[in-house]
């Protein structure tokens, strides 16, 4: 994704990572409606647990502590 597209969509966070050639795709949902999809990763890992305060030494500790990486659907107006 280039800088102009990021600005157009309002993506200002540098922790959002998009693959160079495969970030955009088109599809059709179950109700036969067309949609555009943007795929990316959010690479910012917190330094500590918000619930109990334990410090994370690496990203592996983050996932061991009970956090599951999953997909988020965000609608862009």
N, C-alpha and C positions, 0 to 999 in steps of 0.2 A: 504494500500500500504506500503510495507516495504522500508527500507532505500536504499537497493541495487537497487530496481526498480526506485526510485526517482532519484538516481545518474545516472542510465543508460539513463533515459529519459531527464536528465538535468533540473529537477524541483528543484531549489535551494531555492525558496521563501517559508518560513515557514507559510505564510498566506494561502497557498493552503491546503485545508482539504479534505481528501478522506475517505469515509466510509470503515470500516474494511473489510467487506465481499462483498460489492456490487460496487466496484469502476471500475471493468472491465467487458465489455460485447462485444459480437460479433453480427454483423448484416449484412443485404444485402440491398443495396440502390435500387432506382427505375430502374437503368440500370443493375440490377442483379450482381453488383460488391460487393464482400465481404469487410467488414471493421472491424477494432477493435476500440472500443470506451472506453475512460476513463472519468468517471464522477466525478466531485468534486465541491467544493465551494471555492470561494475566500473570505476570512473573513476579509480583511483589509478595514476599513472604513476611508475615509479621515477626517481630522480635520476641514476643511473649504471648502467652495465652491470655485472652481477655477475661476468662472466667476465674482461673485460679492464680494467674500471675507467673507460672513457671516459664523460665527463659529457654528459648530454642537456640541450640548451638548450630543447627543446620536445617535445611529443608526436610531432611529425613525425620528429624525430631517433630517437626510440624505435623507430618502425616501419621506418625506413631502415636501422637497425643489424641487421636480420634477424629481428626479432620479428614474428610473425604473429598478428593478433587472431583467435581462434577460440572456439568454443562449449565450455563445460565442463558436464558433467553431475554434479551433486552430489546425493547421496541424503540426505535429511533423515530421521533416525530417527523 
